[in-house]
Amino acid sequence: MKQFIYLLIAIVFETIATSALKSSEQFTKLIPSLITVAGYLTAFYFLSLTLKTMPVGIAYAIWSGIGIVLITIAGIFLFKQKPDLPAMIGMALIIAGVVVINVFSKTSSH
């Protein structure tokens, strides 16, 4: 169970870092740039802890699936970026894939 907490922390920090990356304006703004670097360092550290006990393919599927949804939500609220219907359908399919992996796969953890 601890690996899922580590993975959730990694996903949250990756979402923060990606949002800050947009705000950094190609690393021309100091504070968002520092948040980006610190966020990615933290995210990858916790992802590395996750990979001690979880297969990399499963961890990355969960990371990318949840990360896509969180960064889309951040984009809606922070940057007024509204996804269209095909984007929403695609994200729903990604979420469905993450659920299938976690509910039905025997390889989700050691």
C-alpha positions as CSV (number, residue, x, y, z in Angstrom):
1,M,0.0,0.0,0.0
2,K,2.9,2.3,0.7
3,Q,3.9,2.2,-3.0
4,F,0.6,3.7,-3.9
5,I,1.1,6.6,-1.4
6,Y,4.5,7.3,-2.9
7,L,3.1,7.2,-6.4
8,L,0.3,9.6,-5.5
9,I,2.8,12.0,-4.0
10,A,4.9,11.7,-7.2
11,I,1.8,12.4,-9.4
12,V,0.8,15.5,-7.3
13,F,4.3,16.9,-7.5
14,E,4.5,16.2,-11.2
15,T,1.2,18.0,-11.7
16,I,2.5,21.0,-9.7
17,A,5.8,21.0,-11.7
18,T,4.0,20.8,-15.0
19,S,1.6,23.7,-14.1
20,A,4.6,25.8,-13.0
21,L,6.4,24.9,-16.2
22,K,3.6,26.6,-18.2
23,S,3.8,29.6,-15.9
24,S,7.6,29.8,-16.1
25,E,7.4,31.0,-19.7
26,Q,10.3,28.9,-21.0
27,F,12.2,29.4,-17.7
28,T,12.2,33.2,-17.9
29,K,10.3,33.6,-14.6
30,L,12.3,32.7,-11.5
31,I,9.7,31.5,-9.0
32,P,7.8,29.2,-11.4
33,S,11.1,27.9,-12.8
34,L,12.3,27.0,-9.3
35,I,8.9,25.3,-8.5
36,T,9.2,23.3,-11.7
37,V,12.7,22.0,-10.9
38,A,11.8,21.2,-7.3
39,G,8.5,19.6,-8.3
40,Y,10.1,17.3,-10.9
41,L,12.9,16.4,-8.5
42,T,10.4,15.5,-5.8
43,A,8.2,13.7,-8.3
44,F,11.0,11.5,-9.6
45,Y,12.3,10.7,-6.1
46,F,8.9,9.4,-5.0
47,L,8.5,7.6,-8.3
48,S,11.8,5.9,-7.7
49,L,10.5,4.8,-4.3
50,T,7.4,3.4,-6.0
51,L,9.5,1.4,-8.4
52,K,11.1,-0.6,-5.6
53,T,8.0,-2.7,-5.3
54,M,5.9,-1.9,-8.4
55,P,6.6,-2.8,-12.0
56,V,7.7,0.2,-14.0
57,G,5.0,-0.3,-16.7
58,I,2.2,-0.4,-14.1
59,A,3.6,2.6,-12.2
60,Y,3.9,4.6,-15.4
61,A,0.4,3.7,-16.6
62,I,-1.0,5.0,-13.3
63,W,1.3,8.0,-13.3
64,S,0.4,9.0,-16.8
65,G,-3.3,8.3,-16.4
66,I,-3.9,10.2,-13.2
67,G,-1.4,12.9,-14.2
68,I,-3.3,13.6,-17.5
69,V,-6.5,14.1,-15.6
70,L,-5.0,16.3,-12.9
71,I,-3.1,18.5,-15.3
72,T,-6.2,18.9,-17.4
73,I,-8.1,20.0,-14.3
74,A,-5.2,22.4,-13.4
75,G,-5.3,23.7,-17.0
76,I,-9.1,24.4,-16.7
77,F,-8.8,26.3,-13.5
78,L,-5.3,28.0,-13.8
79,F,-5.1,28.6,-17.6
80,K,-8.7,28.6,-18.7
81,Q,-8.0,25.7,-21.1
82,K,-11.2,23.8,-21.8
83,P,-10.9,20.3,-23.3
84,D,-13.3,19.4,-26.1
85,L,-15.4,16.3,-26.2
86,P,-12.9,14.1,-28.0
87,A,-10.3,15.0,-25.3
88,M,-12.8,14.2,-22.5
89,I,-13.6,10.8,-24.2
90,G,-9.9,10.0,-24.5
91,M,-9.3,10.9,-20.8
92,A,-12.2,8.7,-19.8
93,L,-10.7,5.8,-21.7
94,I,-7.3,6.4,-20.0
95,I,-9.0,6.4,-16.6
96,A,-10.8,3.1,-17.6
97,G,-7.4,1.6,-18.5
98,V,-5.9,2.6,-15.1
99,V,-8.9,1.1,-13.3
100,V,-8.6,-2.2,-15.3
101,I,-4.9,-2.4,-14.4
102,N,-5.5,-1.9,-10.7
103,V,-8.6,-4.0,-10.4
104,F,-7.8,-6.9,-12.7
105,S,-4.1,-7.1,-13.2
106,K,-2.0,-9.4,-11.0
107,T,1.1,-7.5,-11.8
108,S,0.1,-4.2,-10.1
109,S,2.5,-4.9,-7.2
110,H,4.9,-7.6,-6.0
